[in-house]
């Protein structure tokens, strides 16, 4: 499966919000939690400055 972009994750989460899905709503809630976690991870990756890693200063 291809990774979703930050924009795609935000769009999916907006659809869940409009549908009124809660985090404790069974299978839909579990998917909502997984999408929220994926968005947080994608935001972190998108905000990383890989120029700071030049010369082996950091490890991924």
Number of C-alpha atoms within 10 A of each C-alpha: 3 4 9 13 14 17 11 12 19 15 12 15 19 12 12 17 12 9 9 10 16 14 15 11 12 11 10 14 15 14 16 21 16 13 18 17 13 17 20 14 13 17 13 10 12 12 9 10 8 12 8 10 12 8 7 8 9 9 5 5
